[in-house]
Amino acid sequence: MKTFPLLLAALAATPAMARDARVDFARDIAPVLKTTCATCHQVGVEAGRLSLVPKYALGFLVNVPSIEAPGVMRVAPGKPDRSYLVMKLEGTQVAHGGTGSRMPFGGPPLAPETIALVRAWIKQGARP
């Protein structure tokens, strides 16, 4: 029974994604875009020609071909490993024919838990 408190502590430290099987765009993804991405990607004329302001992000991301990596979708629902957004967040875009720097530009990489959340959202179909 000594392990029970450890189990409770581990569950409390588990990311929301693991406790709540469905990743919700408005609750889980939009806040990341707003605080990390939309400061540079505002109206769609900036680098990458996309707006990541939560109100417009889905239309610029889901099932939209990447400009930088021909043949790669920005977000391919159900396929995080084939989504340019994930490649840019993980810094693997050049290996997939893309260009530029790892995102967010000029800042530290996103936490692995945050990238895992984006991956889970895409794997679940990148629903609004």
ABEGO torsion letter per residue (X at the ends): XAAAAAAAAAAAABBAAAABABBBAAAAAAAAAAAAAAAABAAGABBGGBBABAAAAAAAABGBBBAABBGBBABBBGBAAABAAAAAAAGAAAAAGBBEBBOBBGBBBBBAAAAAAAAAAAAAGGBX
